[in-house]
Amino acid sequence: MKKRLLSVLLVGTVAMSLVACGGGGKKADSGDSGSSADSNKLTVWAWDQTFNIKSMQMAADEYAKDHEGFEVEIIETGSDDCQTKLTTCANAGDYSTMPDIVLMQDNSYQKYLKSYPDAFTDLSDMDVTWEDFGELKQAYSMLDGKHYGVPFDNGAVIACYRTDILAEAGYTIDDLTDITWSRFMEIGQDVHEKTGKYLLMNQATDGDLMMMMIQSCGANLVDEDGNAFIVGNEVVEKCVDLYAEMIEKDVVKLINNWDEYVQTITTGQTAGVINGNWITATLMSTEDQKGLWEITTMPKVDGIDTATNYANNGGSSWYITSNCKNKELAMDFLASTFGSSTEFYDSILPETGAISCYLPAGESEVYNEPNEFFNNQPIFSTIVEYSSHIPEFTSTPYHYESRECINTAVGNIVDGADKDAALKEAQKTLEFKMTE
Amino acid sequence: MISKKKGMSLVAKQRAAGWAFLAPATILIAIMSFYPMIRAFILSLQTGTGANMKIVGFSNYARILSDKVFQQSIINTFLYLIIQVPIMLILAILLAQLLNNKDLRLKGVFRTCVFLPCATSLVSYALIFRCLFAQDGLINNVLIKLHILNTGYNFLGNSTSAKIVIILALIWRWTGYNMVFYLAGLQNIEYSVYEAAKIDGANGWKTFWKITVPLLKPTIIMTFIMSINGTLQLFDESVNLTKGGPANSTITMSHYIYNTCFMNVPNFGYASAMAFIVFIMVAVLALINMKVGDTRD
């Protein structure tokens, strides 16, 4: 009897899960399968409910005011999942499962343009003044002079410091503004001696610090023709030296993953954070540190003519896929919201914290309001201003490969490997990855 | 004559029934497993980024010879294999032996406890191990409280200790799983065999080596093959625990293959070639294992 009951239960469970799968499959048919045939509806992939999804929703509401019946269907797809899904449908040659509009990390886009040139729509004819987005931001989504993406959020790098920890060691935010990395190192050592805290931290395996340092000099790990350029690259060698020295001198704390990164901030073990300005959202989640943080420019690399105190890390743009059945509608929608409306950017800023790349937006009042968390600094307009100074560099589809190679090399150097040998190895690995 | 009118003979009927029963599984395996394998092999003969593929023959396989990262991942994976599998299987067999004791109380509870780790998802247990071994994680806190360490040790940031953490995690996750097979095998050994040995004066050590191990041989071989197969395809731990770091010192073959497809500029042809190399390794190791374990003359 007991056995019979058990088997009934088992069959029941299996049947239930089959039904559930079937249900899931059906849903995927109607919602998930990309571009919609409805002439007044666009499907979108984006990944953050409180940030880009919300901004997109607000844009759609705004646009619907003048265009009756217009709506967007936003499918929440994690940033990594977005890429995996795009790769899967593009590689299968089946574009029909793509949405109309997709949000993508700026660092990834060149890779898709290279791999799947037919998958995206050329937007050059769109009614947008491209110059208003700053040279660098446009470069991320351009190939052969054609525009493919409408810039969304800003990735300008900011340096955030805990003023209370700095004060404990006898420094102010001004001491850290527009400085060089060597000066940063002196202060960092001092701070570590006096307070036991680190002035900066970085993820060892996929940290962005090296890339930010290199790109702040307008350089990259590739030369102008896109070939691997590590050995003999003056900027790279200088950055590697600085980085290794900072770790040795307890200025930079190495951590292993993003959880630890956030934890180091929330537990107050670090006096500073240098990253794309989207990091402010993480900082602001630590209510007890309100008013203690201030932002300024990042340090610049010593002894390099092209060095600046500005770089970019992260940020994303909207792309229209070639699967979109209603390209004119999609273009008009993006152009009249993300592409040209300062009012729109003003409206999403307080709600989502999405800082625009659209330079005219930075002049508005909303952008100049002081921010309580950052000791009443007007951080939004400051960040937009920073983004206008970021030097351009040669972008490459092999961004992730370059980052991996340089992080592996510095990891080994910090571990005691010979610098020249490690860089040579990195050069070889990157060259290898660039061949087919 | 009558049977001819009816159609098939009895033998033919039985054959037809046999084929009818075999057909669904065979067709499913062919479509879901063999067909993709053949397609993957064809893909491995092509190269190119993304959708722009062209046929190049075996150059992807030649490319592997100059790929330092893949070679590193092979070394890492085999290191896990050589260290982790024997430790795990010995532990599993000892635990099975202990829990097979006739006089043990609460057997069910202990068996469940040992088997329980297998019920956890690969990703979540990897994340839990990551938290445990974080710089201010539980392990470090305990070591500091016991005055063994002064400050937290960066377990996942050092290439040797990161590998050890992965091996520990694997042992924790899979020992119970293998133990269950041994337990099942042990139940099939008649208790009278042990009694006879006892009467003949064999001690525990001798009974274990002369009776338990030989009679468990088929099970041991099976668990070996499964463990080799599983370890060579190791993925979740490398991705979630260490992200392959520091400096690729813990990256596994599958993790690198995944990176080649989805993190880097996609090169599915080359990734398929690497996947086939893994397939060949598993096949060869399994074959050796079966030959070594073959009891027939």
Chai-1 contact restraints between the chains, C-beta under 6 A:
chainA,res_idxA,chainB,res_idxB,connection_type,confidence,min_distance_angstrom,max_distance_angstrom,comment,restraint_id
A,T84,B,F262,contact,1.0,0.0,6.0,A-B,restraint_1
A,T87,B,F262,contact,1.0,0.0,6.0,A-B,restraint_2
A,T87,B,P266,contact,1.0,0.0,6.0,A-B,restraint_3
A,N91,B,F268,contact,1.0,0.0,6.0,A-B,restraint_4
A,K111,B,V265,contact,1.0,0.0,6.0,A-B,restraint_5
A,K114,B,T49,contact,1.0,0.0,6.0,A-B,restraint_6
A,S115,B,T49,contact,1.0,0.0,6.0,A-B,restraint_7
A,S115,B,G50,contact,1.0,0.0,6.0,A-B,restraint_8
A,S115,B,P266,contact,1.0,0.0,6.0,A-B,restraint_9
A,Y116,B,G50,contact,1.0,0.0,6.0,A-B,restraint_10
A,Y116,B,A51,contact,1.0,0.0,6.0,A-B,restraint_11
A,A204,B,G157,contact,1.0,0.0,6.0,A-B,restraint_12
A,A204,B,G245,contact,1.0,0.0,6.0,A-B,restraint_13
A,A204,B,P246,contact,1.0,0.0,6.0,A-B,restraint_14
A,T205,B,K243,contact,1.0,0.0,6.0,A-B,restraint_15
A,T205,B,G245,contact,1.0,0.0,6.0,A-B,restraint_16
A,L254,B,G157,contact,1.0,0.0,6.0,A-B,restraint_17
A,N256,B,L156,contact,1.0,0.0,6.0,A-B,restraint_18
A,N256,B,G157,contact,1.0,0.0,6.0,A-B,restraint_19
A,E260,B,A134,contact,1.0,0.0,6.0,A-B,restraint_20
A,P397,B,V265,contact,1.0,0.0,6.0,A-B,restraint_21
A,Y398,B,V265,contact,1.0,0.0,6.0,A-B,restraint_22
A,Y400,B,M263,contact,1.0,0.0,6.0,A-B,restraint_23
A,Y400,B,N264,contact,1.0,0.0,6.0,A-B,restraint_24
A,E401,B,N264,contact,1.0,0.0,6.0,A-B,restraint_25
A,T408,B,A247,contact,1.0,0.0,6.0,A-B,restraint_26
A,T408,B,N248,contact,1.0,0.0,6.0,A-B,restraint_27
A,G411,B,P246,contact,1.0,0.0,6.0,A-B,restraint_28
A,G411,B,A247,contact,1.0,0.0,6.0,A-B,restraint_29
A,N412,B,A247,contact,1.0,0.0,6.0,A-B,restraint_30
A,T429,B,K68,contact,1.0,0.0,6.0,A-B,restraint_31
A,E436,B,T47,contact,1.0,0.0,6.0,A-B,restraint_32
A,E436,B,G48,contact,1.0,0.0,6.0,A-B,restraint_33
